[in-house]
Amino acid sequence: MTVTIPQANPRANYEAYREEIDAAVRRALESGRYIHGPEVEAFEREFATFLGVPHAVAVASGTEALWLALRALNVGPGDDVIAVSLTAVATVAAIVETGARPVMVDVCADDLTLDPARFAAAISPRTKVVIPVHLYGQAARLKEICAIAEKAGLAVLEDCAQAHGAACEGRAVGSWGRLGAFSFYPTKNLGAIGDGGAVVTSDPSLAERLRLLREYGWRERYVSAIHGWNSRLDELQAAILRVKLLHLTADNGRRTGIAAEYTRALAATDVIPPPTFADRTTVYHQYVVRHPQRDPLRELLAARGIGTAIHYPVPIHLQDAYRHFGAGPGSLPVTERATAELISLPIYPELSEREVKEVCEACQSAVAELAGWPEN
Ligand SMILES: Cc1ncc(COP(=O)(O)O)c(C=O)c1O
């Protein structure tokens, strides 16, 4: 059967705001300024205000946001950066690109974000930065992580690529650490129609350094004050992001409503829904459930036309490109067990009530069918 409800659907988000986006694109096209003009400036201001931080610096992608943030903190060869292995490759790739060594630690069994105790145990004299990842839109345990980092003299760089609008104790993610890195990849809660990213900070000197790093170290055009790079967000993407930012809170609310319906429908099954926490707000970039028979369950959902995904099939410390940084299979048991059980169900604000109901019913009937199967 062909997929009738895809796992993600960035086109639907364009269609939802088509008139406003088309008008914004036209405005940018007709302005004659295509790089670093009024749209980027306005977006940076509006995004910073949305998060409650003084500075947002737009860059070309979430990967470069992480990498430039690490460079702004002077991370390089000889340094260690603590991160998780249950994340997008970008988190670890950005560390490696600076010449620093990634130290991947395990996650908490409930929310699958950085385990504060394991982070504390991994700190060494080489450690310079810790990167908590707000996985699937769920804020990590920022209060504990920031307290441990402060005591050890480490900078916190939040990977907020999946968590635009998530919060911890009412404060937006990205505003807790020294720096927060965001991605605007099309499927993200705040997605461009192409690549984009941003780094946010309360520190004016870091913001200034990031502005230099993203454009060849230029304070004055064509004259490099420091060694920098080309990592610019373009005017078209900024104009589109400004439209989508206006709708982000409503879109996140819709994701949360869909998640609540899924959780209710799964209550009578052996599928484990994602946990929620009183002090932390998730924005459900993904709705990720766990099931011991993950692959057959995925097949049964596919047979019912329901698209699913796995975030992520292979943890970074077991991938060929990065395994030499880790201690091999069995070293991060919570992460490794999770990657064998995770399934991401369809979630995006434009899912209709009928489609949400269809996903719920498909899950219930797939689980019932699975339960009737022989054990092996
Ligand atoms: C957790 C995480 N970090 C970083 C990134 C990198 O962002 P981008 O794809 O914009 O480079 C992503 C997105 O793929 C992500 O999910």
The ligand as a Gaussian input file, in Angstrom:
#p B3LYP/6-31G(d) Opt

LIG

0 1
 C       19.699000      17.830000      16.646000
 C       20.153000      18.467000      15.357000
 N       21.276000      19.193000      15.347000
 C       21.709000      19.797000      14.229000
 C       21.045000      19.685000      13.045000
 C       21.630000      20.293000      11.807000
 O       20.831000      21.218000      11.181000
 P       20.903000      21.480000       9.605000
 O       20.261000      20.328000       8.920000
 O       20.150000      22.771000       9.439000
 O       22.345000      21.638000       9.251000
 C       19.841000      18.969000      13.012000
 C       19.011000      18.863000      11.778000
 O       19.160000      18.040000      10.952000
 C       19.381000      18.330000      14.187000
 O       18.255000      17.615000      14.201000

